[in-house]
Amino acid sequence: MPAVSARGLYKVFGPRPQDAVERLRRGEPIAAVRADGTTPAVVDVDLDVEPGEISVVMGLSGSGKSTLIRMLNGLLEPTAGTVHVGDTELTALDADALRRLRQERLSMVFQHFALLPHRSVLDNAAYALEIRGVDRSERRRKAGDALDMVGLGDRAGSRPGQLSGGMQQRVGLARALASGTDIMLMDEAFSALDPLIRREMQDQLLELQASMGQTIVFITHDLNEAMRLGSTVAVMREGRVVQSGTPQDILRAPADDYVASFLADVDRGRVFAAADVMEPPAPVDGELERLPRALPTTPLADLLQPAATGGGSVVVAEEDGRVVGVVTSAAMLAALGGGSGTSGTTTDTPREAVHG
C-alpha cells in the first residue's frame, strides 16, 4: 500500500470551481477555463508515494507543485479527488481527526524555516511534540537527539537569529525528525540556501533517509536537485503531471518535447550510475583484472577518467569484490547524450498561473 496516494485530484481557485472541474474533465483547454476568471492550479493528478522512498515533484513556478503538497497534508481542501495516507482517506477527515493525523503521521519542512525567534533551538526542535502534549523532559530528549542527527547538538541553547541560514534549515529538519512521523513533506525546503549549503543539506537528507527509512515528498523547481534526491520524480506543467518515473527512465525517454527541453541541462553524469549502463562481464585471459574498478552506485561522471586510463572500460564490482558488470565508454557516452554530463539549471521563467 502506498504511504501517500492521490486520485483524480483537482484544485481550482476562483468562481464556480466545480463547474471548472467538469469542463476540464470534458477535455476543455485550461486556457479556456482561465478565460472565465478561474485558475486551475492542480488538474487530475494521480500520485503514489511508496513507503521509504523520496518522491520528488518538480516544475516551474505556477506548475501546481506547492498547491499539490498542501493538499497532501490537508492545508488546502481539494476541489475534487481524494488523498489517502496509508489506508486513511485524509480528504474525508473532520478537523480534529485531520489535526491528529498531521501530528502523528505527517511532518512538514517549509522553505522559510518557520522558526520561533524567541525560543531556543532545542525548544524549536521540540515544538511539534509540545503541541502534541508530550511532557517537557521527553520532548527535549527527542529534540536533542534530532539536533544531534543534523549536527546541531552543540547549538541547542542558541536562538535562531544566532544561526546561519543553513543551520536554521537544519533546525526545521530536526523539528520534523523529532516529531517521529513516518512521512515528511518538504516544500522547496533548500531553495533559499546558498549552493554549497544546499548541497550539504541534500547530502544530509539522503543520509538521514537511508538510515531512518522515512517516506519523503520533496517539492523543488531545481532540476539537478530533483534528479539527485528522487527515487521517483513527477514533472508538473500547468497543474498536470506530464510524466513520472525514476530519474533514469525520464532522462532516457522524455514523454514529450516539454519534458525533454525541461531536462536538457540536467547533469546526467550524476544521475546515471555504473549499474544503470553496465553490461554482463565477459572475462578474457584476465582482462577484467587489469581494468579499473567501481561500485555499482558510482556516478558516471566519476568513471570518465578511469575509463580513459583503463582502455575505455571500467569493471563494476560489489564491495566484497564480486564482479557484476563492465561499463564501456560507448555506453557512458550514450547515457550522457554524447557529452560529459556537465551540470546546469533551467531558468525558472514566470508562468501564467500564480498558485505554484
N, C-alpha and C positions, 0 to 999 in steps of 0.2 A: 504494500500500500504506500502511495506517495506520502511524504511528510507534509507537503503542501500541494494543493491542486486547485485549479480554476477551470470552470467550464462555461463557455458562452458569455464571457464577462464583457460588459459594456459600462462606460461611464460617459454620460452626456451632460454638459453644462448648458444652462440657458432654458428658454421657454419650451414647453411640450417635449420633454426628453423622451417619454415613452413613444410618442409619435416618431421621433427621430430614429429610435431603435428599430421600429417596424420598417421605416423607409430603408435603413441600412440593411436590414435582413432581406428586403426585396431586391437588393442589389443597386440601390441608388448611389451615385458617387458621393463621396464625403464632401466635395466642393459644393454640390447642390444642397446638401443638408446644412452646411455652414451658411449658405446664402440666406437662409431664413433666420439667422441670428443665433443658432446653436453651435456648440463646439463639441464634437465627438472626440473625447480625449483617449478613450480605450474602446476598441471595436472588435468584438467577437474573439476574445483571447482565450485560448486553451493553454494551460501550462501545468506540467507535472514536475515537481522537485522531489527527487528520491532522497531517502534518509542518508545522511552522511556526505552529501555532495555539496559543492559550491556551484550554484546555478546563477549565472550572470545574465542580466537583462541589459542590453546596450542599445543606444540610439542617440540621435542628435537631440538638441533641445526641442521640446514640443512633440516628441515622438510618443509620449504617453507613459514612459517608464516609471516616473515618480508617482504618477496617479495610480498606476498599477500596484506598486508596492504599498501604497496607502490603503488600497482595498484589501490587500492580503492580510493586513493586521487590523482591519476594521475601522481605521481612521476616516475612511470615506465609504459610504454605502453605495454599492453598485446600482446603476440604473436597471440592469438586468444581469442574470447569471448567478453563479454560486461560487463560493470559496470554501474549501474544506481544509482543516488542519488535522491530519490523520483521518479518523472516521467521524470527526465533529464538523458539522456544517456551520462555519463561522457566520455566514450570512443569515442564519436563522436564529441566532442567539439574541436574548434581550441584553440590556445594558450591563446588568450585574454579571451575567454569565460571560459576556464578552470581556469584561474587566478581569475576571478570574482567569480566563484563557490567556490573556496577554501576560498576566503576572506569572503564570505557571509554565507557559509553553512558548511564548514569543517574546523576544527582546529586540530592541531597535537601536541602531547606531546611526546618528544623524551626521550630516555634513558639517554643521557648525557647532559640534561638541555638546551644546545644551547643558553646560556645567553650571552649578550654582556658585557664584563668585565668593559668597560669604562663608562657604563651607570648605573644610579641608579636603584634600584629595581623597583621603580614606573615607570620609563621610559622603563624598560624591559617588565613590565607587559602591558604597553600601546603600545608596538612596532607593534603588528598586526594592531591595529587601526591607527597608524601613517602611515603604508604602505597603508592602505585603504583610507587615506586622511581625516580622522576625525580631526576636529580642536583641538588644543592643550588642551584647558580647558575641552572639553568634553571627550577626551580620557584619560586625567589624572583623571577625576572624575570616569569614569568607571573602570580604572585600580585600583584606590584607593578602590572602592567598592569590586573588586575582591580580592585584598590583604586582606581586612577585612574578607572575606569569608574563606580564608585559614589561618587566624591567623597571618598575617604579616603586618597588618596596621601600626604598630609602627616601622617597618624597611623600610619604603618606601624610605627614603633618603640614605640607605646603598648601598654599592657596592656589587655585587655578591660574590667577594672574601672575604667579611667580614661575610658571612653566612656559616652555616654548609651545608653538602650535602642534608640533608632532607629539609632545608629551601630553598635551591636553587631549588629543585624539586617542592616545593610549588610555587615558583615564576613562573616556567614553567606552572604549572597548572593554576595559576592566569592569566597568559597571554592568555591561551586558553579560560578561563571563560570570560575574559574581551572582547574578540572578539565577543561574543554574538552569536556564531554559535550554531545550534541545534544538531550538530553531532561532537563528539570528537573522534579522533583516537589516541590511546596510544600504542606506540611500546616499550615493555619492560620498561615501564616508572619507575618502582620501583626496578628494579633488581640490580641497583648499590648501593642501600641503605642498611644500617645495618638492621638486622632482626626486632629490636624493632621499628625503624623509619619506616620501611616498613609496619609494622602492623598498625602504626598510620596513614600512608598515605592511606592505604586501608580503614580504618575506615572513614577517611575524605572524600574519594571518594564516598563511599556508602551514607554518609550523604548528600553530595552535590547533588548526582544524585537523591536521594529521594526527595529533596526539589526543585530541578530545572527541573527534568524530562528530562535531556539530553539523547540522544542516544549515547552510547559509544561502540566502538570496541576496545578491550583490548587484546594485544598480550603478552603472557608470556610462559615461559618454567617451571614455578613453579606450581606444581600440586595443592597444597593447596590454593595458591592464585587464581588459575582458579576456583576452586570449591567454594571458599568463595565469589568471586565477581560476577560470571557469572549468569545471568538469563538463558542464554543458553551457551553451550560450544561446540566447534568444535575441534576434535582431528585430527591433521595432521600427516602424515607419508609419507616421500619421495614425497612430493608435492601434495598428495591427502588428502582429508577429509575422514577419515575412519569411523568416527561416529560423529553425532551431536545430541544434545538434551539437556534437563535440566541436571544439575549435578546429581540429584537423579536418573533420568532414566538411565544415563550412568553407574552409580555405580551399579544399580540393574541388568542391562542386558548389559554387555560389548559386543560389536559387534564381537570381535574375541580375540584370545589369546594375541595379541599385546596390545590391549586396556586394557585387564584385568591385564597384567603384568605392564603396564604403570601406572595404578591406584592403584597398590597393597598397597602402603604406604600412600594413602590419608587418612586424618583424618575424617573418616566417622561420628564421633560424632559431628563434626562441620558442616557437610554438611546436614545431616538429622535433621529435626526439629520435634517437637511433632506432628504437623499437618500431617507430612508425614507418620506416623505409627499409629496414634490413631484409636481406634475402637469406634463405637457408644456407648454412655453411657447407662448403664442399672442399674439404682439405685435400691438397695435392702435394705430396712429398714434403710435408712440414711447412707448407707455405703460410698457414694461418699463424704459426708460432712466431713468424718473423714480422708480422704486421702489428701496428699499434692497436691498443685495446681501449674500449669504452664501455660504460654501463648502458643498459637499455634506456635509462632515463636521461642520458647525456644529450643536451640540445645539439641540433645540427650545427649551429654556429660555432660550437666548441670542437667540431670534428673536422672543420675545413683544413686547419693547419696540419693535424696529424695525418689526414688523408693525403695532403700534398707531399708530406715527407715519407709516407709509407707506400708509395707506389700507386696511390689512387684509391685504396680501400682501408677500412678500419674494421677490426674484429669486435663484435659485441658479445660481452660475457657477463654473467651474473657475478655477484660479489664473491661467490665461492669458487670462481674461476671457470665455471661451466660455460662453454661457448654455445651461444644461441643463434648467432647470425653474423652476417657480414654486410657492411654498408659500403656501397661504391660511390665514387664521385658522381657518376651519372645519375644515380638515384637521389643523391643530395641536391644536385642542380635542378632535377625535375621537381622536387618538393619545394625548392626555393624559387621556382619560377624562372630559373635561368640566372638569378642574381645571387648575391651573397647574404641576403637577409638583413640588410641594414634597416634600422628602426626608423619610425616616423609616426606621425599622427595626422588625422583628418581634421580639417578646420571645422569647428562647431558652429556652422552657419545658422542664422536665425531661421525659424520656421514660422508658418502662419499661425499655428496653434500656440497658445501661451501656457497651457496646462501640461507641463512636462514632468 
